[in-house]
C-alpha cells in the first residue's frame, strides 16, 4: 500500500510503529505535543499554493534523532497532522508498506 493512501486508525498505528510508541494515539486527529515533534525531528509542513493549499510535509531529521536523516520525500495530506504522520511513516518505512 502507498503511504500516501494511509488514513484514520491505520495511519495512527503506523505512526506509533515508526516512532516506537504504544498504539492508541490519534496522531491524524488530536496529536498531543505536535509542535514539539516537528521541532525535535526536524519536520517541515506547509500548505502548498500550487496544490490548492494541500498540506505537504517532509522529514529532514536530526543527527541522532528518532527518524533517519534526509529520508523520504514530500508527502501530502488534507491537514498538517495527516501530512506529517504520512511523512514520518514514509521516512521510516519507505513510500510503500506491506499491510
C-alpha positions in Angstrom: 0.0 0.0 0.0 1.2 3.5 -0.7 1.8 5.5 2.4 0.0 8.4 0.7 -3.2 6.4 1.0 -3.0 5.7 4.7 -5.6 7.3 6.9 -7.5 7.1 10.1 -6.6 4.3 12.6 -4.3 2.5 10.2 -2.2 5.7 9.8 -2.2 6.2 13.6 -0.9 2.6 14.1 1.9 3.0 11.5 3.0 6.3 13.1 3.2 4.7 16.5 5.2 1.9 15.0 7.5 4.4 13.2 8.1 6.4 16.4 8.4 3.4 18.7 5.4 4.5 20.7 2.5 2.4 22.1 -0.6 2.4 19.8 -3.7 4.2 20.7 -2.8 7.9 20.0 -4.9 9.6 17.3 -2.0 11.1 15.5 -4.0 12.0 12.5 -6.6 13.9 14.5 -5.6 15.2 18.0 -1.8 14.7 18.2 -0.5 15.7 21.7 2.8 17.5 21.5 2.5 18.0 17.7 4.7 21.2 17.7 7.3 19.5 19.8 7.5 16.6 17.3 8.0 19.0 14.4 11.0 20.6 16.1 12.5 17.5 17.7 12.5 15.5 14.5 13.1 18.4 12.0 9.9 18.0 10.1 8.7 20.7 7.7 5.0 21.1 6.9 3.2 23.8 4.9 0.2 24.3 2.7 1.3 24.4 -1.0 -0.4 27.1 -3.1 0.4 25.2 -6.3 -1.5 22.2 -5.0 -4.6 24.1 -4.0 -3.2 24.5 -0.5 -3.0 20.8 0.1 -0.7 20.3 3.2 2.7 18.8 2.4 5.4 17.5 4.9 8.9 16.2 4.8 11.1 14.7 7.5 14.6 16.3 7.4 15.8 14.5 10.6 18.5 15.5 13.0 21.7 13.7 13.9 21.0 11.1 16.5 17.2 11.7 16.2 14.4 9.1 16.2 13.9 9.3 12.4 16.5 8.8 9.7 18.1 12.0 8.3 17.3 13.1 4.9 14.8 10.3 4.2 11.5 10.4 2.4 10.1 13.0 0.1 7.3 15.5 0.4 4.0 13.7 1.4 0.6 15.2 1.1 -2.4 15.2 3.5 -5.7 17.1 4.0 -4.4 18.5 7.3 -1.0 19.2 8.8 -1.3 16.3 11.1 -2.1 13.8 8.3 0.7 15.1 6.1 3.2 14.9 9.0 2.0 11.4 10.0 2.4 10.1 6.4 5.9 11.8 6.2 7.0 10.0 9.4 5.8 6.6 8.1 7.4 7.3 4.7 10.7 8.3 6.3 10.9 5.2 8.5 9.5 2.5 6.1 9.6 4.0 2.6 6.8 5.1 0.2 5.1 1.7 0.2 4.3 -0.6 3.1 3.0 -4.2 3.5 -0.3 -4.2 5.4 
